[in-house]
Amino acid sequence: MTRSATFTPAARRLLAGATFLAATMALPALAHHGWAWAEGEQMELKGTIRTISMAPPHPMLMVTAADGREWQVDLGNPNQTARSGFTGETAKPGDAITALGNRHLDKSKAHMKAVRIVIAGQNYDMYPERIRTN
């Protein structure tokens, strides 16, 4: 015979609070990995790679622009980035890069999501369906 769990009112409040907290903490991560935080219009960023991170949740480059400003350039998720041909060994700090993508809505943040990066004349298309070149 099985016995169903019975929770005290205090235990139910604790469980409800923990569930709410977990859901609240997950929302920024979900929003960050979508496109809602980025402008619809694309921009081009030219600079030099300072660091390369292939760590989850998504690969990322830190790029020094010509004006000296440091930009965070998010690439696709690990599978998309690998399909584009870009790996941790594709480039190194000091390499020139051009990134095409969508910058953060908050212009005070030097942060963009790349749809394509170009290194040594080679295109690495993270989101080919989103590339707009006019």
N, CA, C and O atoms as CSV, one atom per row, in Angstrom:
chain,resi,resn,atom,element,x,y,z
A,1,MET,N,N,0.837,-1.152,0.000
A,1,MET,CA,C,0.000,0.000,0.000
A,1,MET,C,C,0.899,1.236,0.000
A,1,MET,O,O,1.870,1.314,0.752
A,2,THR,N,N,0.555,2.206,-0.863
A,2,THR,CA,C,1.354,3.427,-0.915
A,2,THR,C,C,0.704,4.492,-0.062
A,2,THR,O,O,-0.507,4.511,0.161
A,3,ARG,N,N,1.543,5.352,0.391
A,3,ARG,CA,C,1.069,6.419,1.253
A,3,ARG,C,C,1.300,7.738,0.522
A,3,ARG,O,O,2.419,7.989,0.074
A,4,SER,N,N,0.301,8.574,0.388
A,4,SER,CA,C,0.477,9.844,-0.304
A,4,SER,C,C,1.147,10.830,0.655
A,4,SER,O,O,0.939,10.807,1.868
A,5,ALA,N,N,1.958,11.693,0.051
A,5,ALA,CA,C,2.679,12.677,0.858
A,5,ALA,C,C,1.713,13.755,1.336
A,5,ALA,O,O,0.887,14.254,0.573
A,6,THR,N,N,1.833,14.094,2.584
A,6,THR,CA,C,1.038,15.160,3.152
A,6,THR,C,C,2.010,16.221,3.648
A,6,THR,O,O,2.897,15.941,4.454
A,7,PHE,N,N,1.831,17.444,3.155
A,7,PHE,CA,C,2.726,18.528,3.528
A,7,PHE,C,C,2.030,19.460,4.502
A,7,PHE,O,O,0.837,19.736,4.373
A,8,THR,N,N,2.772,19.933,5.461
A,8,THR,CA,C,2.249,20.929,6.394
A,8,THR,C,C,2.102,22.246,5.643
A,8,THR,O,O,2.717,22.416,4.590
A,9,PRO,N,N,1.316,23.171,6.146
A,9,PRO,CA,C,1.189,24.475,5.477
A,9,PRO,C,C,2.548,25.168,5.304
A,9,PRO,O,O,2.786,25.805,4.278
A,10,ALA,N,N,3.419,25.053,6.276
A,10,ALA,CA,C,4.741,25.676,6.170
A,10,ALA,C,C,5.562,25.019,5.058
A,10,ALA,O,O,6.263,25.707,4.317
A,11,ALA,N,N,5.478,23.701,4.941
A,11,ALA,CA,C,6.215,22.990,3.891
A,11,ALA,C,C,5.668,23.364,2.516
A,11,ALA,O,O,6.435,23.502,1.563
A,12,ARG,N,N,4.344,23.529,2.403
A,12,ARG,CA,C,3.750,23.937,1.123
A,12,ARG,C,C,4.209,25.330,0.722
A,12,ARG,O,O,4.502,25.578,-0.447
A,13,ARG,N,N,4.273,26.243,1.692
A,13,ARG,CA,C,4.752,27.600,1.394
A,13,ARG,C,C,6.205,27.573,0.960
A,13,ARG,O,O,6.588,28.271,0.022
A,14,LEU,N,N,7.011,26.777,1.632
A,14,LEU,CA,C,8.426,26.654,1.282
A,14,LEU,C,C,8.583,26.090,-0.126
A,14,LEU,O,O,9.388,26.594,-0.910
A,15,LEU,N,N,7.823,25.053,-0.451
A,15,LEU,CA,C,7.875,24.445,-1.782
A,15,LEU,C,C,7.411,25.435,-2.848
A,15,LEU,O,O,8.030,25.535,-3.907
A,16,ALA,N,N,6.336,26.162,-2.583
A,16,ALA,CA,C,5.836,27.160,-3.534
A,16,ALA,C,C,6.870,28.267,-3.739
A,16,ALA,O,O,7.092,28.711,-4.866
A,17,GLY,N,N,7.494,28.705,-2.665
A,17,GLY,CA,C,8.523,29.746,-2.764
A,17,GLY,C,C,9.735,29.274,-3.559
A,17,GLY,O,O,10.271,30.025,-4.374
A,18,ALA,N,N,10.165,28.051,-3.333
A,18,ALA,CA,C,11.315,27.500,-4.064
A,18,ALA,C,C,10.990,27.363,-5.551
A,18,ALA,O,O,11.832,27.652,-6.401
A,19,THR,N,N,9.775,26.925,-5.864
A,19,THR,CA,C,9.355,26.795,-7.263
A,19,THR,C,C,9.328,28.162,-7.939
A,19,THR,O,O,9.808,28.311,-9.063
A,20,PHE,N,N,8.767,29.157,-7.258
A,20,PHE,CA,C,8.713,30.518,-7.793
A,20,PHE,C,C,10.121,31.049,-8.026
A,20,PHE,O,O,10.396,31.629,-9.076
A,21,LEU,N,N,11.011,30.859,-7.062
A,21,LEU,CA,C,12.382,31.343,-7.179
A,21,LEU,C,C,13.091,30.686,-8.366
A,21,LEU,O,O,13.783,31.363,-9.127
A,22,ALA,N,N,12.925,29.395,-8.524
A,22,ALA,CA,C,13.564,28.688,-9.645
A,22,ALA,C,C,13.039,29.208,-10.980
A,22,ALA,O,O,13.815,29.416,-11.913
A,23,ALA,N,N,11.743,29.416,-11.078
A,23,ALA,CA,C,11.161,29.919,-12.331
A,23,ALA,C,C,11.630,31.344,-12.608
A,23,ALA,O,O,11.928,31.679,-13.754
A,24,THR,N,N,11.699,32.180,-11.587
A,24,THR,CA,C,12.141,33.559,-11.743
A,24,THR,C,C,13.594,33.626,-12.205
A,24,THR,O,O,13.944,34.451,-13.048
A,25,MET,N,N,14.429,32.763,-11.655
A,25,MET,CA,C,15.842,32.760,-12.030
A,25,MET,C,C,16.030,32.258,-13.458
A,25,MET,O,O,16.990,32.656,-14.118
A,26,ALA,N,N,15.155,31.408,-13.950
A,26,ALA,CA,C,15.279,30.859,-15.303
A,26,ALA,C,C,14.869,31.874,-16.367
A,26,ALA,O,O,15.370,31.806,-17.489
A,27,LEU,N,N,13.978,32.808,-16.054
A,27,LEU,CA,C,13.482,33.745,-17.055
A,27,LEU,C,C,14.576,34.587,-17.708
A,27,LEU,O,O,14.577,34.682,-18.936
A,28,PRO,N,N,15.516,35.209,-16.971
A,28,PRO,CA,C,16.554,35.978,-17.650
A,28,PRO,C,C,17.390,35.124,-18.592
A,28,PRO,O,O,17.776,35.595,-19.662
A,29,ALA,N,N,17.674,33.901,-18.226
A,29,ALA,CA,C,18.456,33.029,-19.095
A,29,ALA,C,C,17.691,32.739,-20.372
A,29,ALA,O,O,18.275,32.755,-21.456
A,30,LEU,N,N,16.395,32.474,-20.269
A,30,LEU,CA,C,15.604,32.205,-21.458
A,30,LEU,C,C,15.531,33.443,-22.346
A,30,LEU,O,O,15.651,33.336,-23.567
A,31,ALA,N,N,15.339,34.603,-21.752
A,31,ALA,CA,C,15.270,35.837,-22.530
A,31,ALA,C,C,16.609,36.132,-23.187
A,31,ALA,O,O,16.653,36.572,-24.336
A,32,HIS,N,N,17.693,35.895,-22.474
A,32,HIS,CA,C,19.019,36.174,-23.001
A,32,HIS,C,C,19.309,35.329,-24.226
A,32,HIS,O,O,19.951,35.808,-25.161
A,33,HIS,N,N,18.856,34.088,-24.247
A,33,HIS,CA,C,19.190,33.197,-25.348
A,33,HIS,C,C,18.261,33.350,-26.535
A,33,HIS,O,O,18.482,32.711,-27.563
A,34,GLY,N,N,17.246,34.159,-26.432
A,34,GLY,CA,C,16.398,34.472,-27.576
A,34,GLY,C,C,16.954,35.701,-28.273
A,34,GLY,O,O,18.137,36.020,-28.157
A,35,TRP,N,N,16.079,36.386,-28.999
A,35,TRP,CA,C,16.484,37.589,-29.739
A,35,TRP,C,C,15.806,38.843,-29.205
A,35,TRP,O,O,16.086,39.938,-29.693
A,36,ALA,N,N,14.926,38.718,-28.220
A,36,ALA,CA,C,14.158,39.866,-27.736
A,36,ALA,C,C,15.043,40.971,-27.174
A,36,ALA,O,O,14.651,42.138,-27.195
A,37,TRP,N,N,16.213,40.634,-26.678
A,37,TRP,CA,C,17.099,41.635,-26.077
A,37,TRP,C,C,17.901,42.403,-27.119
A,37,TRP,O,O,18.582,43.370,-26.777
A,38,ALA,N,N,17.832,41.990,-28.394
A,38,ALA,CA,C,18.660,42.582,-29.444
A,38,ALA,C,C,17.818,43.407,-30.412
A,38,ALA,O,O,16.630,43.151,-30.605
A,39,GLU,N,N,18.465,44.407,-31.018
A,39,GLU,CA,C,17.811,45.220,-32.033
A,39,GLU,C,C,17.486,44.385,-33.260
A,39,GLU,O,O,18.147,43.381,-33.525
A,40,GLY,N,N,16.477,44.792,-34.002
A,40,GLY,CA,C,16.130,44.101,-35.238
A,40,GLY,C,C,17.115,44.404,-36.359
A,40,GLY,O,O,17.395,43.549,-37.199
A,41,GLU,N,N,17.633,45.618,-36.365
A,41,GLU,CA,C,18.594,46.031,-37.389
A,41,GLU,C,C,19.967,45.433,-37.096
A,41,GLU,O,O,20.381,45.342,-35.940
A,42,GLN,N,N,20.661,45.031,-38.145
A,42,GLN,CA,C,21.986,44.439,-37.954
A,42,GLN,C,C,23.083,45.491,-38.085
A,42,GLN,O,O,22.920,46.524,-38.735
A,43,MET,N,N,24.184,45.190,-37.452
A,43,MET,CA,C,25.352,46.070,-37.493
A,43,MET,C,C,26.581,45.246,-37.823
A,43,MET,O,O,26.562,44.018,-37.737
A,44,GLU,N,N,27.642,45.928,-38.200
A,44,GLU,CA,C,28.911,45.267,-38.460
A,44,GLU,C,C,29.930,45.802,-37.463
A,44,GLU,O,O,30.049,47.012,-37.270
A,45,LEU,N,N,30.649,44.906,-36.843
A,45,LEU,CA,C,31.683,45.261,-35.877
A,45,LEU,C,C,33.010,44.733,-36.399
A,45,LEU,O,O,33.139,43.545,-36.695
A,46,LYS,N,N,33.994,45.618,-36.512
A,46,LYS,CA,C,35.342,45.213,-36.922
A,46,LYS,C,C,36.267,45.441,-35.748
A,46,LYS,O,O,36.202,46.467,-35.071
A,47,GLY,N,N,37.129,44.467,-35.518
A,47,GLY,CA,C,38.051,44.598,-34.408
A,47,GLY,C,C,39.031,43.456,-34.359
A,47,GLY,O,O,39.304,42.787,-35.355
A,48,THR,N,N,39.558,43.252,-33.149
A,48,THR,CA,C,40.559,42.220,-32.897
A,48,THR,C,C,40.065,41.336,-31.762
A,48,THR,O,O,39.568,41.830,-30.750
A,49,ILE,N,N,40.204,40.042,-31.935
A,49,ILE,CA,C,39.784,39.106,-30.893
A,49,ILE,C,C,40.707,39.248,-29.684
A,49,ILE,O,O,41.929,39.167,-29.809
A,50,ARG,N,N,40.108,39.461,-28.520
A,50,ARG,CA,C,40.875,39.513,-27.273
A,50,ARG,C,C,40.849,38.156,-26.589
A,50,ARG,O,O,41.891,37.649,-26.175
A,51,THR,N,N,39.651,37.558,-26.466
A,51,THR,CA,C,39.530,36.234,-25.851
A,51,THR,C,C,38.467,35.429,-26.588
A,51,THR,O,O,37.569,35.978,-27.226
A,52,ILE,N,N,38.598,34.107,-26.479
A,52,ILE,CA,C,37.645,33.171,-27.064
A,52,ILE,C,C,37.196,32.235,-25.949
A,52,ILE,O,O,38.028,31.658,-25.248
A,53,SER,N,N,35.878,32.082,-25.782
A,53,SER,CA,C,35.331,31.135,-24.818
A,53,SER,C,C,34.368,30.214,-25.559
A,53,SER,O,O,33.418,30.673,-26.194
A,54,MET,N,N,34.618,28.938,-25.474
A,54,MET,CA,C,33.723,27.962,-26.096
A,54,MET,C,C,32.834,27.295,-25.044
A,54,MET,O,O,32.173,26.298,-25.333
A,55,ALA,N,N,32.817,27.834,-23.842
A,55,ALA,CA,C,32.077,27.243,-22.721
A,55,ALA,C,C,30.574,27.435,-22.889
A,55,ALA,O,O,30.130,28.447,-23.432
A,56,PRO,N,N,29.784,26.454,-22.419
A,56,PRO,CA,C,28.330,26.613,-22.425
A,56,PRO,C,C,27.929,27.803,-21.548
A,56,PRO,O,O,28.686,28.145,-20.640
A,57,PRO,N,N,26.807,28.435,-21.764
A,57,PRO,CA,C,25.717,27.976,-22.616
A,57,PRO,C,C,25.922,28.311,-24.098
A,57,PRO,O,O,25.268,27.714,-24.952
A,58,HIS,N,N,26.814,29.250,-24.418
A,58,HIS,CA,C,27.099,29.535,-25.820
A,58,HIS,C,C,28.515,30.074,-25.943
A,58,HIS,O,O,29.000,30.762,-25.045
A,59,PRO,N,N,29.182,29.763,-27.056
A,59,PRO,CA,C,30.505,30.342,-27.285
A,59,PRO,C,C,30.416,31.858,-27.374
A,59,PRO,O,O,29.393,32.420,-27.764
A,60,MET,N,N,31.511,32.501,-27.003
A,60,MET,CA,C,31.525,33.952,-26.932
A,60,MET,C,C,32.930,34.458,-27.230
A,60,MET,O,O,33.921,33.823,-26.870
A,61,LEU,N,N,33.003,35.600,-27.888
A,61,LEU,CA,C,34.266,36.267,-28.147
A,61,LEU,C,C,34.251,37.619,-27.455
A,61,LEU,O,O,33.210,38.272,-27.389
A,62,MET,N,N,35.380,38.038,-26.948
A,62,MET,CA,C,35.547,39.417,-26.522
A,62,MET,C,C,36.398,40.057,-27.612
A,62,MET,O,O,37.482,39.572,-27.937
A,63,VAL,N,N,35.887,41.157,-28.173
A,63,VAL,CA,C,36.507,41.797,-29.326
A,63,VAL,C,C,36.807,43.249,-28.981
A,63,VAL,O,O,35.961,43.960,-28.439
A,64,THR,N,N,38.030,43.681,-29.305
A,64,THR,CA,C,38.403,45.077,-29.135
A,64,THR,C,C,38.170,45.784,-30.462
A,64,THR,O,O,38.804,45.465,-31.467
A,65,ALA,N,N,37.250,46.751,-30.455
A,65,ALA,CA,C,36.939,47.511,-31.664
A,65,ALA,C,C,38.042,48.534,-31.924
A,65,ALA,O,O,38.900,48.769,-31.074
A,66,ALA,N,N,38.006,49.137,-33.111
A,66,ALA,CA,C,39.020,50.124,-33.498
A,66,ALA,C,C,39.088,51.290,-32.515
A,66,ALA,O,O,40.157,51.868,-32.315
A,67,ASP,N,N,37.953,51.641,-31.897
A,67,ASP,CA,C,37.931,52.758,-30.946
A,67,ASP,C,C,38.375,52.341,-29.539
A,67,ASP,O,O,38.352,53.156,-28.617
A,68,GLY,N,N,38.778,51.074,-29.370
A,68,GLY,CA,C,39.261,50.586,-28.079
A,68,GLY,C,C,38.191,49.994,-27.191
A,68,GLY,O,O,38.506,49.418,-26.150
A,69,ARG,N,N,36.936,50.120,-27.577
A,69,ARG,CA,C,35.835,49.576,-26.762
A,69,ARG,C,C,35.822,48.056,-26.857
A,69,ARG,O,O,36.006,47.488,-27.933
A,70,GLU,N,N,35.604,47.409,-25.721
A,70,GLU,CA,C,35.528,45.941,-25.661
A,70,GLU,C,C,34.084,45.504,-25.868
A,70,GLU,O,O,33.177,45.980,-25.186
A,71,TRP,N,N,33.883,44.598,-26.812
A,71,TRP,CA,C,32.554,44.088,-27.136
A,71,TRP,C,C,32.462,42.615,-26.784
A,71,TRP,O,O,33.407,41.855,-26.994
A,72,GLN,N,N,31.318,42.217,-26.249
A,72,GLN,CA,C,30.994,40.807,-26.081
A,72,GLN,C,C,30.207,40.392,-27.315
A,72,GLN,O,O,29.161,40.965,-27.619
A,73,VAL,N,N,30.722,39.389,-28.023
A,73,VAL,CA,C,30.074,38.893,-29.233
A,73,VAL,C,C,29.638,37.456,-28.967
A,73,VAL,O,O,30.462,36.542,-28.921
A,74,ASP,N,N,28.336,37.271,-28.792
A,74,ASP,CA,C,27.790,35.934,-28.570
A,74,ASP,C,C,27.672,35.233,-29.911
A,74,ASP,O,O,27.204,35.818,-30.888
A,75,LEU,N,N,28.097,33.977,-29.953
A,75,LEU,CA,C,27.957,33.157,-31.150
A,75,LEU,C,C,26.700,32.308,-31.000
A,75,LEU,O,O,25.921,32.527,-30.072
A,76,GLY,N,N,26.490,31.356,-31.883
A,76,GLY,CA,C,25.333,30.473,-31.784
A,76,GLY,C,C,25.510,29.504,-30.629
A,76,GLY,O,O,26.537,29.514,-29.950
A,77,ASN,N,N,24.503,28.667,-30.409
A,77,ASN,CA,C,24.676,27.644,-29.383
A,77,ASN,C,C,25.818,26.725,-29.835
A,77,ASN,O,O,26.215,26.789,-30.999
A,78,PRO,N,N,26.353,25.880,-28.962
A,78,PRO,CA,C,27.523,25.078,-29.341
A,78,PRO,C,C,27.344,24.280,-30.631
A,78,PRO,O,O,28.284,24.185,-31.421
A,79,ASN,N,N,26.151,23.699,-30.867
A,79,ASN,CA,C,25.933,22.938,-32.102
A,79,ASN,C,C,25.936,23.837,-33.337
A,79,ASN,O,O,26.534,23.487,-34.355
A,80,GLN,N,N,25.270,24.996,-33.253
A,80,GLN,CA,C,25.244,25.928,-34.386
A,80,GLN,C,C,26.652,26.427,-34.691
A,80,GLN,O,O,27.051,26.509,-35.852
A,81,THR,N,N,27.394,26.754,-33.651
A,81,THR,CA,C,28.745,27.261,-33.842
A,81,THR,C,C,29.620,26.196,-34.504
A,81,THR,O,O,30.396,26.505,-35.409
A,82,ALA,N,N,29.499,24.958,-34.061
A,82,ALA,CA,C,30.273,23.864,-34.670
A,82,ALA,C,C,29.866,23.664,-36.127
A,82,ALA,O,O,30.725,23.457,-36.984
A,83,ARG,N,N,28.557,23.724,-36.418
A,83,ARG,CA,C,28.096,23.565,-37.808
A,83,ARG,C,C,28.626,24.679,-38.709
A,83,ARG,O,O,28.829,24.467,-39.904
A,84,SER,N,N,28.849,25.861,-38.141
A,84,SER,CA,C,29.375,26.973,-38.946
A,84,SER,C,C,30.829,26.734,-39.345
A,84,SER,O,O,31.343,27.376,-40.261
A,85,GLY,N,N,31.492,25.801,-38.647
A,85,GLY,CA,C,32.898,25.522,-38.906
A,85,GLY,C,C,33.832,26.172,-37.905
A,85,GLY,O,O,35.037,25.922,-37.920
A,86,PHE,N,N,33.276,27.015,-37.025
A,86,PHE,CA,C,34.113,27.700,-36.038
A,86,PHE,C,C,34.338,26.805,-34.826
A,86,PHE,O,O,33.393,26.256,-34.259
A,87,THR,N,N,35.596,26.667,-34.441
A,87,THR,CA,C,35.958,25.923,-33.231
A,87,THR,C,C,36.875,26.791,-32.387
A,87,THR,O,O,37.229,27.900,-32.787
A,88,GLY,N,N,37.254,26.298,-31.238
A,88,GLY,CA,C,38.176,27.031,-30.380
A,88,GLY,C,C,39.551,27.198,-30.997
A,88,GLY,O,O,40.330,28.041,-30.554
A,89,GLU,N,N,39.860,26.406,-32.014
A,89,GLU,CA,C,41.162,26.488,-32.665
A,89,GLU,C,C,41.124,27.260,-33.988
A,89,GLU,O,O,42.164,27.451,-34.619
A,90,THR,N,N,39.947,27.702,-34.408
A,90,THR,CA,C,39.792,28.407,-35.685
A,90,THR,C,C,40.517,29.745,-35.674
A,90,THR,O,O,41.079,30.168,-36.684
A,91,ALA,N,N,40.497,30.400,-34.530
A,91,ALA,CA,C,41.087,31.734,-34.402
A,91,ALA,C,C,41.856,31.805,-33.096
A,91,ALA,O,O,41.795,30.899,-32.266
A,92,LYS,N,N,42.578,32.902,-32.933
A,92,LYS,CA,C,43.328,33.105,-31.697
A,92,LYS,C,C,43.276,34.590,-31.324
A,92,LYS,O,O,43.011,35.438,-32.176
A,93,PRO,N,N,43.527,34.893,-30.070
A,93,PRO,CA,C,43.575,36.307,-29.686
A,93,PRO,C,C,44.581,37.055,-30.567
A,93,PRO,O,O,45.680,36.575,-30.847
A,94,GLY,N,N,44.164,38.236,-30.986
A,94,GLY,CA,C,44.991,39.058,-31.866
A,94,GLY,C,C,44.542,39.005,-33.316
A,94,GLY,O,O,44.922,39.863,-34.112
A,95,ASP,N,N,43.731,38.000,-33.674
A,95,ASP,CA,C,43.231,37.897,-35.050
A,95,ASP,C,C,42.188,38.974,-35.320
A,95,ASP,O,O,41.392,39.325,-34.450
A,96,ALA,N,N,42.212,39.489,-36.548
A,96,ALA,CA,C,41.200,40.457,-36.984
A,96,ALA,C,C,39.885,39.718,-37.216
A,96,ALA,O,O,39.871,38.572,-37.665
A,97,ILE,N,N,38.793,40.390,-36.905
A,97,ILE,CA,C,37.463,39.793,-37.063
A,97,ILE,C,C,36.479,40.862,-37.510
A,97,ILE,O,O,36.579,42.032,-37.141
A,98,THR,N,N,35.527,40.417,-38.316
A,98,THR,CA,C,34.357,41.229,-38.631
A,98,THR,C,C,33.154,40.408,-38.186
A,98,THR,O,O,33.008,39.247,-38.568
A,99,ALA,N,N,32.301,41.016,-37.383
A,99,ALA,CA,C,31.097,40.338,-36.899
A,99,ALA,C,C,29.879,41.082,-37.425
A,99,ALA,O,O,29.795,42.305,-37.318
A,100,LEU,N,N,28.947,40.345,-37.988
A,100,LEU,CA,C,27.673,40.882,-38.429
A,100,LEU,C,C,26.626,40.328,-37.475
A,100,LEU,O,O,26.556,39.119,-37.249
A,101,GLY,N,N,25.815,41.217,-36.918
A,101,GLY,CA,C,24.814,40.723,-35.979
A,101,GLY,C,C,23.942,41.829,-35.432
A,101,GLY,O,O,23.884,42.933,-35.974
A,102,ASN,N,N,23.263,41.506,-34.341
A,102,ASN,CA,C,22.302,42.407,-33.729
A,102,ASN,C,C,22.808,42.829,-32.362
A,102,ASN,O,O,23.086,41.995,-31.500
A,103,ARG,N,N,22.921,44.138,-32.176
A,103,ARG,CA,C,23.434,44.647,-30.910
A,103,ARG,C,C,22.339,44.704,-29.855
A,103,ARG,O,O,21.149,44.652,-30.164
A,104,HIS,N,N,22.764,44.809,-28.623
A,104,HIS,CA,C,21.860,44.899,-27.478
A,104,HIS,C,C,20.990,46.141,-27.604
A,104,HIS,O,O,21.451,47.182,-28.072
A,105,LEU,N,N,19.726,46.033,-27.184
A,105,LEU,CA,C,18.824,47.184,-27.198
A,105,LEU,C,C,19.351,48.323,-26.329
A,105,LEU,O,O,19.148,49.495,-26.644
A,106,ASP,N,N,20.021,47.978,-25.248
A,106,ASP,CA,C,20.610,48.972,-24.352
A,106,ASP,C,C,21.966,49.376,-24.943
A,106,ASP,O,O,22.948,48.644,-24.819
A,107,LYS,N,N,22.005,50.532,-25.578
A,107,LYS,CA,C,23.217,50.974,-26.284
A,107,LYS,C,C,24.402,51.224,-25.351
A,107,LYS,O,O,25.531,51.376,-25.817
A,108,SER,N,N,24.162,51.267,-24.053
A,108,SER,CA,C,25.282,51.432,-23.121
A,108,SER,C,C,26.075,50.126,-22.999
A,108,SER,O,O,27.189,50.115,-22.475
A,109,LYS,N,N,25.487,49.026,-23.489
A,109,LYS,CA,C,26.152,47.731,-23.431
A,109,LYS,C,C,26.820,47.441,-24.776
A,109,LYS,O,O,26.171,47.500,-25.821
A,110,ALA,N,N,28.091,47.134,-24.748
A,110,ALA,CA,C,28.825,46.738,-25.951
A,110,ALA,C,C,28.667,45.225,-26.081
A,110,ALA,O,O,29.563,44.461,-25.724
A,111,HIS,N,N,27.525,44.813,-26.592
A,111,HIS,CA,C,27.149,43.399,-26.611
A,111,HIS,C,C,26.325,43.144,-27.859
A,111,HIS,O,O,25.389,43.884,-28.157
A,112,MET,N,N,26.673,42.104,-28.580
A,112,MET,CA,C,25.924,41.748,-29.777
A,112,MET,C,C,25.816,40.246,-29.924
A,112,MET,O,O,26.605,39.492,-29.354
A,113,LYS,N,N,24.829,39.821,-30.696
A,113,LYS,CA,C,24.656,38.416,-31.046
A,113,LYS,C,C,25.006,38.303,-32.527
A,113,LYS,O,O,24.335,38.893,-33.374
A,114,ALA,N,N,26.045,37.554,-32.831
A,114,ALA,CA,C,26.518,37.449,-34.208
A,114,ALA,C,C,25.693,36.457,-35.011
A,114,ALA,O,O,25.354,35.376,-34.529
A,115,VAL,N,N,25.376,36.840,-36.242
A,115,VAL,CA,C,24.773,35.901,-37.182
A,115,VAL,C,C,25.859,35.343,-38.106
A,115,VAL,O,O,25.729,34.243,-38.644
A,116,ARG,N,N,26.934,36.124,-38.279
A,116,ARG,CA,C,28.083,35.700,-39.083
A,116,ARG,C,C,29.331,36.368,-38.511
A,116,ARG,O,O,29.296,37.528,-38.100
A,117,ILE,N,N,30.428,35.621,-38.493
A,117,ILE,CA,C,31.724,36.223,-38.221
A,117,ILE,C,C,32.630,35.887,-39.398
A,117,ILE,O,O,32.486,34.845,-40.038
A,118,VAL,N,N,33.563,36.787,-39.669
A,118,VAL,CA,C,34.508,36.600,-40.765
A,118,VAL,C,C,35.910,36.732,-40.191
A,118,VAL,O,O,36.259,37.743,-39.581
A,119,ILE,N,N,36.706,35.687,-40.399
A,119,ILE,CA,C,38.093,35.665,-39.934
A,119,ILE,C,C,38.958,35.215,-41.101
A,119,ILE,O,O,38.716,34.162,-41.690
A,120,ALA,N,N,39.967,36.013,-41.435
A,120,ALA,CA,C,40.889,35.702,-42.539
A,120,ALA,C,C,40.127,35.385,-43.829
A,120,ALA,O,O,40.492,34.465,-44.562
A,121,GLY,N,N,39.066,36.156,-44.101
A,121,GLY,CA,C,38.296,35.982,-45.328
A,121,GLY,C,C,37.323,34.821,-45.325
A,121,GLY,O,O,36.618,34.612,-46.312
A,122,GLN,N,N,37.265,34.058,-44.243
A,122,GLN,CA,C,36.378,32.891,-44.143
A,122,GLN,C,C,35.116,33.258,-43.365
A,122,GLN,O,O,35.192,33.770,-42.248
A,123,ASN,N,N,33.952,32.992,-43.968
A,123,ASN,CA,C,32.670,33.228,-43.294
A,123,ASN,C,C,32.323,32.050,-42.405
A,123,ASN,O,O,32.462,30.892,-42.798
A,124,TYR,N,N,31.866,32.366,-41.191
A,124,TYR,CA,C,31.326,31.369,-40.260
A,124,TYR,C,C,29.913,31.842,-39.933
A,124,TYR,O,O,29.722,32.776,-39.154
A,125,ASP,N,N,28.924,31.182,-40.543
A,125,ASP,CA,C,27.531,31.603,-40.416
A,125,ASP,C,C,26.842,30.854,-39.285
A,125,ASP,O,O,26.540,29.667,-39.405
A,126,MET,N,N,26.597,31.559,-38.189
A,126,MET,CA,C,25.928,30.971,-37.024
A,126,MET,C,C,24.429,30.827,-37.280
A,126,MET,O,O,23.827,29.806,-36.946
A,127,TYR,N,N,23.836,31.857,-37.873
A,127,TYR,CA,C,22.402,31.899,-38.149
A,127,TYR,C,C,22.212,32.319,-39.610
A,127,TYR,O,O,21.829,33.460,-39.867
A,128,PRO,N,N,22.468,31.427,-40.568
A,128,PRO,CA,C,22.400,31.815,-41.982
A,128,PRO,C,C,21.043,32.381,-42.397
A,128,PRO,O,O,20.969,33.255,-43.262
A,129,GLU,N,N,19.984,31.889,-41.789
A,129,GLU,CA,C,18.640,32.365,-42.152
A,129,GLU,C,C,18.387,33.789,-41.686
A,129,GLU,O,O,17.426,34.411,-42.137
A,130,ARG,N,N,19.210,34.321,-40.807
A,130,ARG,CA,C,19.027,35.682,-40.284
A,130,ARG,C,C,19.952,36.706,-40.934
A,130,ARG,O,O,19.832,37.899,-40.657
A,131,ILE,N,N,20.861,36.271,-41.781
A,131,ILE,CA,C,21.843,37.187,-42.368
A,131,ILE,C,C,21.138,38.106,-43.362
A,131,ILE,O,O,20.463,37.653,-44.287
A,132,ARG,N,N,21.313,39.412,-43.144
A,132,ARG,CA,C,20.770,40.424,-44.036
A,132,ARG,C,C,21.941,41.296,-44.503
A,132,ARG,O,O,22.525,42.038,-43.713
A,133,THR,N,N,22.267,41.202,-45.753
A,133,THR,CA,C,23.321,42.060,-46.305
A,133,THR,C,C,22.701,42.904,-47.404
A,133,THR,O,O,22.178,42.378,-48.386
A,134,ASN,N,N,22.763,44.208,-47.230
A,134,ASN,CA,C,22.195,45.149,-48.224
A,134,ASN,C,C,23.264,46.110,-48.642
A,134,ASN,O,O,23.015,46.988,-49.468
